[in-house]
């Protein structure tokens, strides 16, 4: 039983990191963020609530760091002055917390 739980956790984490990777490759498509779907999925399927919150938010933050500090300065050099951007917007990350909460409430087994 414990082995099944570990496999389930690894598969869920892998899916969330794949969503973050897809987000990096499709940065040119406006408003395309599979992390929202993974937040809903994580809220519904992670056994522990802190995992459902932490993993989608952490992957969103890590992909924001790459996008804001590596991809966007190369694509739009006139808009970036070279300072490191932490990429934290309370409205965006708050909405992902709400999506995870919707997963808890609406998608219970």
N, C-alpha and C positions, 0 to 999 in steps of 0.2 A: 504494500500500500504506500509506503513511504517513497519507493522508487517511482510510482506513478505520479505522485505529487511533484517530485523533482522534475520529471519529464514534462509535466504540464507547465510548470513554472518556466523551464528553459524554452519551451515552444512559445509561450506568451511573450517572454522577453525578446526572443529572436524576431517575432513578428513586429514588435514595436520598433526595434532597431532597423529592421528592413524598411519600415514606413519612414523612418528618419532618413535613411539612405535614399529612398525614392524621392523624398522631399528635396534633397540636395541635387538630384539629377534633373528634376522638373521645376527648378527655381524660375524658369522663364515663363511658366504658366501662372498667371495671376490667381490668387486665392485657391491654390491647389495645395492642400495640406492633409495628407492621409493620417497625420498625427491625431486629428479630431476623431476620426473613425477608430483609431487605436485607443484613444482615451475612453470612448464609449464601450468598446470591446473589453478593455481592461477593467472598467468599472463593473461590468457584468460578470467577468470570469475570474478575476483574481480573488483568491480566498481572503487575503488580508487587505484591508482598506488602504493602509499606508502604501502598499505596493501599487495599488491601482492609481493612487495619486502621484507617487514619486516617480515611477518609471516613465509614464507619458510626458510629465513635466520636465524630467531630466533630459529625455531625448529631444524634446522641443528646444530646450535651452542649448544643448550641445549643437544641434543643427543650426540654431540661430547664431551661435558663435562663429561657425564656419561660414555661413552665408553672409553675415554682416561684416566679418573681418577678412575674408578671403575672396569670396565671389563678387560681391557688390563693388568693392573698391577696384577690381579689375574691369568690371563691366561699365561702371559709372565713375571714373576717376575724378570728374569735376565736382562731385557731391561729397567726397570723402577727403578729410584732411590728414588722415593717417593715425588718428587716435583710436585706441582700442574700444570697441563698442561691446558692452556686456549683453545687450539684446534682451533686456527685461522690460516688458510692458505690462503693468498690472491689469489692464483691461483684457489683453490677449490671454495671459496666463490665468486670470480669474475666470474667463469663459471656458477654458479647458477644465478647470476645477468643477464648474457647473456641468460640463459634459460628463465627467466621471460620476458626479452625483446623480445625473440622469440614468447612467448605467446601473448605479446601485438601486435606484428606485424602480425604474421601468422594466429592467431586464432581469429580474430575479427569477431563479429557477422554480 
